[in-house]
Every structure is written in structure tokens, then in C-alpha cells.
């Protein structure tokens, strides 16, 4: 295929970054990532799910609330993942994952999603 033909092809577009609530993406990433890692025994596979959902949520945060909020929520997401490990020693694995997920999803909803999806609830 020539470069002219490539240039004339329509560009593939990603879906709108606000089509799915970021709180749902955060919950899917944290719970799903842990669940996949635990079920398969392949921790990097769980990390792929965590990363993919984090990137998708980050697109929503950036499009809806700007870079400062995105940085804060992104930091909370990574911190939640990291803090779930020592927290698991006190609460157990699943309660720890569910606790950090609740905090992250609530923050995403409060700072971003309630503005995007207030009319749909």
C-alpha cells in the first residue's frame, strides 16, 4: 500500500473516553487484576488488566477533569494497588482489595463521574 493510500484512509477512532464511568473501570482494574492473577497464578497477567483499566480510566479523568485531577486519581490508583499488599496482612487478601477498590471508585465518582453521569442515575 502506498503512502498516499494510507494517508487517505479514515483514521480509526477510539470510543469516547466518557462512555463508561471511570469508577467502574477502576473497580474492574483492581478487582479483576487481582482475580486474574490469583486464578491463573500469573501475576503479570493481572498487572496487564490493572494497567489497561487504569489507562482507560485515565482517559476519562483527563477528558473530564484535567491533568491535575488525573494525576491525583492516578496516584491514588497506584497507591491503592501498592497499599493493598500490606493491608492484606491485616484484613486478608479479598477484604484488602475490596477496601482499596471502594476508596478508589468513590474518589473517581466524586471527582469525575458524578458530573458526567448525573443525569443517567
N, C-alpha and C positions, 0 to 999 in steps of 0.2 A: 504494500500500500504506500502510495506516495505521501509526502508531507503535506501536499495540497489537499488530498483527500482526507487526511487525518484532521487537518485544520477545519475542514468544512463539516465534519461530523458534529452533531449536537453533543454537548458536554453532559456527562452523567451527573445528576444532582443527588445529593444526599437528602433524606427526608428532613422536614423541618425540625430544628433542634427542640422545639417546644411541643412536639406532638405527643410525647409521653412525659408524665410527671417525673422530675428528677428524683423525688423521694422513692418512687418505685424502682428506678434504675439503681439507686444507692442500696436499697434493700436487696434487690436481685444480686448485685455485685458482692455484697458482704455475706449474705446467707448462701447464695448459690456458689460463690467461690469456695467457701468453707465446705459446703456439702459435696461439691465435686472433688475437692482434694481428699476429703475423708472417704468418700465412696470408692474412688479409683486408687487411692494411695499414691497419686501423682500430684504432689504439691504445686509444681509449676503449672499444671493444667488448671487448678483452682486460681492461681495467680493470673492466668490469661482471662478468665471470667471476671475477676476483680478488676483488672485493667480495662477490659472492654466496656464494662458498665460504668467505670469511673470516667472514661473518656466521653462516653455518651452523655452522662450527667453533666460533665464539664462543659460540653457544647451548650446545653440548656442554660447552665448558670451564666456562661459568658454572654449568650444572646439575650438573656433576660435581665441580668443584674450587673453585668460589667466585670472587669478584671479583678477588682478588689474583693468582691463577694466570691468570685470564682476561686481566688487564691485562698480565702478563708475556708470555704467549704471543701476545697481540695485538700487542704492541710488537715481538716477535721476527718475527712475520709481516710487518709493515710494514717493519721494518728489513731483512729478507731481500729483499723486493722492491726497496727502495732500494739496498742493497749489491750486488745482482746487476748493476747497471749498471756501476759502476767495476770490479767483479770480471771482467766480460765483456771488458774491455780487456786483462786479463792471461791469462785462460783461454779466452776465446771465449764466444759467447752461450749455446749449449746447455750446455756444462760449467758455466758460472756458474749458470744456472737450476737445473740438477740438484744442484749443491752446496748452494745455499741451501734447496732443497726437502728434501734429505736432513737437513739440520740442523733445519729446522722440523718435519718429520714425526717425527724421532726425539724431539724435545722434547715434542711432543704425545703421542706414545705413552708416553714415560716418565712424564710428569706426570699424564696423564688416562686414556688408552685402556687401559693395562695393567690398570687397576683395573676398568674397565667390561667388558673383553672377555677377561680372563684365562682364563675357563672355556671360551671358544669356540675358542681357538687350539690 
